[in-house]
């Protein structure tokens, strides 16, 4: 089974801090994704990576950046955390090659910015 | 942008009953997927239906797709308390979209023993 592991289940940070959320997948997947999930809004795509060092903005990239130096690891960075970035963050991956692929999700990081 | 919209937002039923959730979307798609999320956990993929398919089954799950109406439904038969979760539909973004999905806001299903 594919395993997508997010480094923290819960995280509390202060406004202005630089925050790193880490995600690792163990199935040699090409594509990796970062979403945020807020009540009533479903999942919204922040950033997407289709290969090492390759990234593409999603629907809500403002205030975020990403890094993918190795195929299995995809990091989400909050450059200067703000309270409106308090949310559940979900990482996902899929094996790419075609569009008809299921995505595999980690268990999420619930981030609170105080 | 939010493409898939689920209906109803919340559904409460008794064990043994069937649960039907609906999803509508706005643009042409290659596929539509359904996911499940238990409270506080990540999403789990349930089923993928391609645009040229009309119905698909997996165990107690049945998914239909009507591309002319841009809608899909997920039916869970003989529901169990363990089916209590949120259910999301997701669609792709068409040609050139890689596999970036657009998720709806979800249906919260509560199955009472």
Interface residues (C-beta under 8 A of the other chain):
Chain A: X4 X31 X33 X35 X40 X41 X42 X43 X44 X45 X48 X50 X56 X58 X59 X90 X92 X94 X96 X98 X99 X100 X101 X102 X103 X104 X105 X106 X107 X108 X110
Chain B: X1 X2 X4 X30 X31 X33 X35 X40 X41 X42 X43 X44 X45 X48 X50 X88 X90 X92 X97 X98 X99 X100 X101 X102 X103 X104 X105 X106
